[in-house]
């Protein structure tokens, strides 16, 4: 029966054509329309283009000279570094620790995954309460331990760090689940054989766990890179319009601001295309550097 299905390709088209049509309408068409918009003058959502930009590539020149975009790129790179270390790194440590727990492992999996279930807006409001200047939890703890001055975590040099921490915390559970699944696919017999040969726990992690998790870690790194480029909801809720003083822009939040708030649709489209290109290029660099391996 199975061989007959694969010989007759027509039934497969019933499933492939609707999926392909969905991708064309909701992915490829908007993508190419976005490229077209970036070369035209469009000053408002839903408005038609008022001709070509002069010159047609002026929006891309503006990206290189816009100080806010420069800030957004720098902050996004910091966010990317934080996701690689704070999300993937911490998730890997937690996954290896939980994998060695005989009792309560399911409870820890639920607890670590919980932040993903909570909406980003709710998390942003929660962390706003934590970082409030006068009545925030952190400042109350500091005052209880004798601090003389209140810290404003949403101003100055602390603003970017305050924005990065909640995003990092939110997605640790996501990578934790992926890595735990990868650990479960490693046969216990391999660890048992290594123990018989006298391998220590550290040696088992270095020579068995990490090599066999290599491809899973590569996937997590790729997802972290692309996720940092397009993160929007939580940072924008905590720091709307790049507050304070345009110091907390990210590529995703700045694209939204240009498109929705200032109605500069053509410039927002150019920023969106830059985000896509950066995501593809950086992902390819990461995949090439970490090359997937077969074991």
C-alpha positions in Angstrom: 0.0 0.0 0.0 2.8 2.4 0.9 4.7 1.7 -2.3 1.5 2.4 -4.3 1.1 5.8 -2.7 4.7 6.8 -3.6 4.3 5.5 -7.2 1.1 7.6 -7.6 2.1 11.2 -7.0 -1.3 12.7 -7.4 -2.6 12.1 -3.8 0.5 13.9 -2.6 -0.5 17.0 -4.5 -3.7 17.3 -2.4 -1.5 18.1 0.6 1.4 19.9 -1.2 -0.6 22.4 -3.2 -2.6 24.0 -0.3 0.6 24.3 1.8 2.5 25.8 -1.1 -0.3 28.2 -1.8 -0.3 29.2 1.8 3.4 30.0 1.7 3.1 31.9 -1.5 0.3 34.1 -0.1 1.6 34.7 3.4 5.4 34.4 3.0 6.8 34.9 -0.5 4.4 37.5 -1.7 4.8 39.8 1.4 8.5 39.3 1.2 8.9 40.5 -2.4 6.3 43.2 -1.8 8.5 44.4 1.1 11.5 44.6 -1.2 9.4 46.6 -3.7 8.2 48.9 -1.0 11.7 49.7 0.2 12.5 51.4 -3.1 9.4 53.5 -3.3 8.0 56.5 -1.4 5.2 55.2 0.9 4.2 57.4 3.8 1.5 55.5 5.5 0.1 51.9 5.9 -2.4 51.1 3.2 -1.3 53.9 1.0 -0.1 53.4 -2.5 3.5 54.3 -3.6 4.1 57.8 -4.7 6.9 56.9 -7.1 10.5 55.7 -6.7 12.8 57.1 -4.1 15.5 59.5 -5.4 17.8 57.8 -5.6 16.0 54.4 -5.5 18.5 53.0 -2.9 18.2 56.1 -0.6 16.6 54.1 2.3 19.6 51.7 2.3 22.0 54.7 2.4 19.9 56.1 5.3 20.4 52.8 7.3 24.2 53.4 7.3 23.9 57.0 8.4 20.9 56.8 10.9 22.3 57.0 14.5 19.2 55.3 15.9 19.7 52.4 13.5 23.3 52.2 14.5 22.2 52.0 18.2 19.7 49.3 17.2 22.4 47.2 15.5 24.8 47.5 18.5 22.0 46.6 21.0 20.9 43.7 18.8 24.5 42.3 18.8 24.6 42.5 22.6 21.2 40.8 22.7 22.6 38.1 20.4 25.6 37.5 22.6 23.3 37.4 25.6 21.1 34.8 24.0 24.0 32.6 23.0 25.5 32.6 26.5 22.5 33.3 28.7 19.9 31.2 26.9 21.7 28.4 25.1 24.5 28.2 27.7 22.3 28.2 30.8 19.8 25.9 29.1 22.6 23.4 28.4 23.8 23.4 32.0 20.2 23.0 33.3 19.5 20.2 30.8 22.6 18.2 31.8 21.8 18.6 35.5 18.1 17.6 35.1 19.1 14.7 33.0 21.0 13.3 36.0 18.1 13.7 38.4 16.2 10.5 39.0 13.3 12.0 40.9 11.5 15.3 40.2 12.9 15.7 36.6 9.4 16.2 35.2 8.7 19.0 37.7 11.9 20.9 36.7 11.0 20.5 33.1 7.7 22.2 33.7 9.1 24.9 35.8 11.9 25.8 33.3 9.4 25.8 30.4 6.8 27.9 32.2 8.1 31.3 31.1 7.5 30.4 27.4 3.8 29.8 28.2 3.4 33.3 29.7 2.7 36.1 27.3 5.6 38.5 26.6 3.4 41.4 27.6 2.6 39.9 31.0 6.3 39.2 31.5 7.2 42.8 30.6 4.7 44.1 33.2 6.1 41.7 35.8 9.7 42.8 35.2 8.6 46.5 35.2 7.4 45.9 38.8 10.8 44.3 39.6 12.8 47.2 38.2 10.6 50.1 39.3 12.6 53.1 40.6 10.9 53.7 44.0 8.8 50.7 44.8 10.5 48.0 42.7 11.5 44.7 44.3 15.2 45.1 43.5 15.4 48.6 45.1 13.4 47.4 48.1 15.9 44.6 48.6 18.8 46.9 48.2 17.4 49.4 50.8 16.7 46.5 53.2 20.4 45.7 53.0 21.4 49.3 53.7 21.8 50.9 50.3 21.5 54.7 50.5 20.5 55.5 46.9 17.8 54.1 44.7 18.9 52.8 41.2 16.9 53.7 38.1 17.4 50.5 36.2 15.6 51.9 33.1 17.9 54.8 32.6 21.6 55.3 31.7 23.9 52.4 31.1 21.6 50.0 33.0 18.8 50.3 30.5 20.1 47.9 27.9 21.0 45.3 30.5 17.5 45.7 32.1 16.0 45.0 28.6 18.2 42.0 27.9 17.7 40.1 31.2 13.9 39.4 30.8 14.4 38.3 27.2 17.2 36.0 28.2 15.1 34.5 31.1 12.0 34.0 28.9 13.6 31.7 26.4 15.9 29.6 28.5 13.1 27.0 28.9 12.7 26.8 25.1 16.2 25.7 24.5 16.2 23.6 27.7 13.4 21.4 26.2 15.3 21.0 22.9 18.5 20.0 24.7 16.8 17.7 27.1 15.2 15.9 24.1 18.7 15.6 22.6 20.0 14.1 25.8 17.2 11.6 26.0 18.3 10.3 22.5 21.8 9.4 23.8 21.9 5.7 24.8 22.6 5.0 28.5 24.8 2.1 27.3 27.4 4.6 26.0 27.7 6.2 29.5 27.8 2.7 31.1 30.6 1.6 28.9 32.5 4.8 29.6 32.1 4.3 33.3 33.4 0.8 33.1 36.5 2.1 31.3 37.0 4.5 34.2 35.8 7.8 32.7 34.9 10.5 35.2 31.7 12.5 35.0 33.6 15.5 33.5 35.2 13.2 30.9 31.8 11.7 30.0 30.4 15.2 29.4 33.4 16.3 27.4 33.8 13.2 25.2 30.3 11.8 25.0 27.5 14.3 25.9 28.8 17.4 24.1 29.9 15.7 20.9 26.6 13.8 20.6 24.7 17.0 21.3 26.7 18.9 18.7 24.0 19.1 16.1 21.3 20.0 18.6 23.5 22.8 20.0 24.0 24.0 16.4 20.2 24.2 15.9 19.8 26.1 19.2 22.5 28.6 18.2 20.9 29.3 14.8 17.5 29.8 16.5 19.1 32.1 19.1 20.8 34.3 16.4 17.6 34.7 14.3 15.5 35.2 17.5 17.7 38.1 18.7 17.3 39.9 15.3 13.6 39.8 15.4 12.7 40.0 19.1 10.1 42.7 19.6 7.2 42.3 22.0 8.9 42.2 25.4 11.5 44.9 24.8 9.0 47.3 23.2 6.5 46.8 26.1 9.2 47.7 28.7 11.0 50.4 26.6 8.6 51.9 24.1 10.0 54.2 21.5 13.6 53.5 22.4 13.3 55.1 25.8 15.4 56.5 27.5 16.8 58.9 24.9 16.8 56.4 22.0 19.2 54.1 23.9 17.3 50.8 23.8 16.4 50.4 20.2 16.6 46.9 18.7 16.3 46.1 15.0 12.8 44.7 15.5 11.5 47.5 17.6 13.0 50.2 15.4 11.5 48.7 12.3 8.1 48.7 14.0 8.5 52.3 15.1 9.4 53.5 11.6 6.6 51.6 10.0 3.7 52.1 12.5 4.6 55.2 14.6 6.2 57.5 12.0 4.4 55.9 9.0 7.7 55.7 7.1 6.7 52.4 5.5 9.4 52.4 2.8 12.2 52.9 5.4 10.7 50.3 7.7 10.6 47.9 4.8 14.3 48.5 4.1 15.1 47.8 7.8 13.0 44.6 7.6 14.9 43.4 4.6 18.2 44.1 6.4 17.0 42.0 9.3 16.2 39.1 7.0 19.6 39.3 5.2 21.5 39.5 8.5 19.5 36.5 9.8 20.4 34.4 6.7 24.1 35.5 6.6 24.7 35.0 10.3 22.9 31.7 10.4 25.0 30.4 7.5 28.2 31.6 9.2 27.2 29.8 12.4 26.3 26.6 10.5 29.6 26.7 8.5 31.6 27.3 11.7 29.9 24.6 13.6 29.4 22.1 10.8 26.9 19.4 11.7 28.5 16.0 12.3 27.3 12.4 11.9 28.0 9.9 14.7 
